[in-house]
Each structure stands twice: as C-alpha cells, then as structure tokens.
C-alpha cells in the first residue's frame, strides 16, 4: 500500500483511539492489589480508586488477588484484556519475579504497559517495643555473638527486603536469619507479638506502628534519612555501604491503548497533587513521590530487574 494511502488510515486510527480514550472509562475499572490488606499496596490502590471514582464519575474497584509474593494477581492482569479496565498495583518484588522463577508464565516487562512509578521509600529495620534492642549496634552485637539466631522478617522469599538482608549480612559480617511472611500486615503482627526479632519493610508499612510506640525503628536502608523517621540513622551513616528502596507502581496489560494509559497517568498526577493525597503519600505511607512517566517507569523496572536479578543469581536464591 502506498504511503499516500497509509496516511489517511493512520489518521483515522489515531482519531478512533483518541475518541476511545476520551470516552474512557465507560464502565467500572478494576485495580488489582496482589498483596493482602495490612501492607502498603492495598491502601495505595484504595486511595487512588476513591479519588479517580470522584474525578471521572465512574467506579474504580479494588480487587485483592493475593498469593505467591504478588505473582497470582500480577499474572491475572497480564492475561486480562488490554482494554483499559484492568490495572495492577505492583511492589518492588515485581523486579525479581523472573530471576526467582525461571518458569514464570509472564514477562514482567514485555507483558505490561507501564503507567507510573508512584513513589519510593527506604526500608526500616524495626523491632518490637518490648525487645531489648535499643539501637542497630545492639542488634549487630547480638548477631555476631550468636550467629544464625537473630531473626529478620520480610514480606516473602525473594522480596527486596529478603535480598537486602543477604546483602546486609555480607556487608556487615553477620548472619541474620530471614523469615518470610505473606505480606506487611502479617509481618507487623508477628513482630509486635514477639514471634520474630526484627522486621525489614518499607517505612510506609511500618511508620504507623512506630508512631504508636508498638515498634522501635533502628536503622534505614536509604542513602539519606527519611522525612517519616528523621531521627533514625541510615546503614550508610553507620559505615555499612548498603542502600535499597521499596517502590510502588501501576501497570496495565501489554497492548492497552496508549491514549488510555496517558489519560490514567494524567489523572493520577492530578490526584497526587491534591493536598490530602499528597499528605497521605508522604506522611502516612512515607513515600518520596516521583510520579514517573510511562517511559521512565519502564526504564526504572528494567534497572531494578538487572540490579536485584544479579543478587538472586550470585547467591543462588530459589523460592522454596
């Protein structure tokens, strides 16, 4: 077909896609949260669902499809119709699914259309208020005195906290025992109850418990102190060269029309700028909001996959 004939066709398709996006959403939109309530992903999805329902006069529904460290819900979205009515809220574990699961049924990059990385946050190593550890120096002393006895909970085998624990063990010359949980909620419950000595999770997941006095924050994994926990030092400050960040993102199935992706991104940016949403993200959830573009979101995920995939490979980590 000649170029002169193709041009009208492309223009026609462009007009159709634009009109389609302008009409979107014409029915309820599903936000899939692949992690259980009690962590940080579920409240983030519900926050945006409420604001977009109000702004777009169409219902945005949060559906929890949990299990396998987020794989079950994420796979569901990868296999969903790319029509702009199903999205998934991902956590940092998305970057290690492929490295940990050679038989993974979806590709974390190719099977999704990126929408946004909403924000990042350092992780905090915390302990229950009743535990004897008053500082991270106390924890290191205990771990060195009795290797393989101090337990450090995380949100699942292969999670960023699990991998950071391995890197921390190597950098600090200790042997914390990683203990996997199915989400931030169960982890926090067991930490407060004394079933695990320490927990490593995002400041978003733990800030409320630290403020309530039920948890004590000992150290952060960021390169600088967090506005959520300004009195808590970083590993770098203590001479341990380890830095790692939790992060949250939103993806659509691959093939979702770009005008719809762009419209959702624009609406999310508008929501983030609302004073109450900004306060919730930065103060309650402890994020540094970044609101990356779809292109930068794809680059971010690819970079995280390269970094943490190497940790998985170098340490021969496998999901049991």
N, C-alpha and C positions, 0 to 999 in steps of 0.2 A: 504494500500500500504506500502511495506517495506521501511525502511529508506534508503536502498541501491538504491531503485528505485526513491525515492523522491529527493535525492541529485542531480542527473543529471537534473531533472526537474527544481529545484531551480536555478541551474547554468544557464540553458537555459533561464529562465525568467529574471535572472539578466543581462545576456548578451543582451537580447532584450531591456530591459529598458535602459541600458547604451547606446546602439546604438540609441535608440529613443531620448535620451537626447542630444547626440552628434549632431543629425540632427536638433534638435530644435534650433531656430524657422524656420519652413519651409514655413510659411505664416505669414501675419501681426498679431501682438499681440495687444490685447486691454487692455489698462489701464483705468479702470473706476474711475472717480472722482465723488463721490456722493455729492459734495458740489459745489456751484456756483463759477465762477471766481471772483476774488477780495479778496479772503481769502488766506490761506497758502497751502491748499491741492492741488488745481489746479496747481499752479506754480511748486510745487514739482513733481507732476506727469509729467508735461511737460518737466521739466528739465531732469528727468531720461529717458523719452521717446526719447528725442533728442539724448542723449548720447548712449543709447542702440541701437538705429537705426544706428548710426555711427559705433559702435563697432561690431555689429552682422550682419550688412549688410541686415537687414530685418526691415520692417517698424513697429514701435511701435506707436499706435494711442491712443490719449487721448479722451475719450468719457464722457461728463458730463451727469450724470443721477441723478438729484438733487431732493430734497424734503424730508420732514419728518425727518429733522435733520440727513440726511445721510442714512436713512433706505432704501429708494427706490433703490438707486444704489447698496447698500450692499446686499440687498435681491436678486437683479438681478444676482450678481456674485455668491451668494450662490447656486442659481438654474442653473448656467451655467455648461456646460460640463467641467469635470476636465481633460482637455487635454493640459493644459499649454498655452492656448491662450486667457485667460481672468483672469485679476487680479483686485483687488480693493485697492485703497489707502484710508486707514482709518485714522480717527482723534480720539482724546480721548473720544468723545461721544460714540464710539463703546462699551466702557466698561459699559455703563449704559442703553443701549437699552433694555436688558432683564428685568432689575429691573423696568424700567418705563413702559414697555409694556408686561403685563402678557400673551397677545395673540400674541406675536411676532412670525412670521411664520418661523424664522430661529434661530438657536442657535449660538451666537457669537463665541463660542469656537469649538463646535463639527462639525459645517458645513463649517469649513475653514481649510486650510492647511497654517500654519504660514510661512511667508517668512522672514520678517525683521521688527523690530522696528528701524526706521531710526535715530530718534533723539528726544530729549525732549527740552522743553524751559519753563521758568517761564512765567506766565501771568503778564500783566501790567494793572494797573488801570490808565486810561488816561482821560483827559478832553480836550475840545476844547481850543485853544489858547485864544479865546475871553471870556471864562468863568472866573469868579473871583477866582477860587481855585488855589492857588499857591503852596500848599503842601497838603499832606494827612491829616494833622492836621486841615486844613481849612475845608476839607470835613467832617471829623468826627464832628467838631463843628456844621456845618450846619445840619447834620443828627440828631444830638442829640437835637438841638434847635427846629427842626420841623420834627419829625418822619414821615415816610411814604411820604416824599416829594422829596427826592433826588433820582433821577432815575439812575440805573446802568444797562446798556445794556449788553447783552450776545448773543451768536450765537444760541440760541434756548432753549426752556424749557427742562430741564434735562441735558443740556450741562454741561461740567465740570465747566465753569465759573458761570453758574446758581447755581450749587451745592456749589461752593466755596463762592458765595455771601451769601448763607444761613449759612454756617459755619462761615463766617466773621461776619455776623450780631450777631450770638450767642457769638462769642469770644470778639467782640468789644462793645457789648451792644448798637447796633444801629439798624435801620430799613431801609436799602437801599431798594428801590423798583426795583425788577428785571424786565427788559424789554427784551423780546425775539425777535431776528431777525433771518432771514433765512440763514445768513452767515456773514463772517467777512467783506465782501465788503459793503453790505447794512448798517451794524452797523457802520463802519467807516464813511460812507457818512452822516449818520444822526448825528453822534457825532460832526463832523466838522461843520455841518449845524446848530447845536444847538438844535436839536429835542430831544436829551437825554443828561443828565448832565454829565454822566460818562460812560465809557465802560471798560469791563474786557475781554481781549482777549490775545492771545499769543503775546509775543514780536515779533514773526515772522510776524504776521498780522499787527502790528502797528508801527514797527520800522521806516519804510519809512516815515510815516506821522509825527512821532516825529522829525525825522531828518529835514523834510521840514519846521518845525515850525508851522504846522497846528494843531498839538496835543501837549499837555504837559503831560508827564508821571509823575505820582505822587508816585506810590509805586509798588513793585513787589511781586509776591507770592512765589518766590523761597527761599530756605534756605540761599542762598548767592547771592550777586549781579551778574547781568548778564554782560557778556562782551559786549553785544549790547547796554546796558544802564548803564554804570558803575557809573554814578552819581545819580542813582535813588535808594533810600533805599528799604529794604525789610520790609514786615509786621513784621517779627521776630525782626528786628532791632528796630522797633517802639514799641516792647513789646506786639505784637499781635501774639499768637502762631498758625499761620495758614500757611501751606505750600502746594502748589499744582502746578502741572506741566502739560502743554499741551504736547501731543506727537503724533507722526505720524508713521504709519506702512503700511505694504503691505501684503495682504493675497491672497491666491488662493482658489478656491473651494476645499472642502474636497475630497480626493481621487486623487488629482493631483500627478502624479508620482514623488517620492522623487528626482530622478536624475534631473528632470527639475527644481524643487524647489531649489536644491543645485546649479544648474548652474546659475539660475537667481540671487540667493544670491551672488554668486561669482562675477558675472558681476556687480552687484550693488556696491559691495565693491570696485571693480576696478574703477568704476565711481566716487565714493565718494573720492577716493584718488587723483583724478585729481585736480590740483590747482584751476582751475576756478570753479569746482563744490564745492570743499571744501569752497572756499570763498563765494559762493552763499549761501550755507547752514548755515555757521557760521555768516557771516556778514549781508547778505541781509535778510535771513529768521530767523536769530537769534537763531539757534539751538545749542545745545550741542550734537554733533553726537555720537551715541552709536553703531549703526550697529549691533544689537543683532542677534545671531544665531536663526534659526527656533525654537529650543528647548527653548531658553531663551525668545524668543518672546511670545511663548505660556504661559510661567510662568508669564511674565510681564502682559499680558492681564488678566489672571486669578486673579492676585493680585489686579489689578485696579478694576476689577469687584467686588471683595469682599469688597474693601475699600469704593467705591462710592455707591455700592448697599446698604450698611448699612446706608449711609446718606439718600438715597432715602426712605428706609423703615422707618427709625427713624423719618423722617419728613413728612411721608405720602404724598410724591410728586407724582402727576399724570399729565400726558400730557393732556391738555385741547383739 
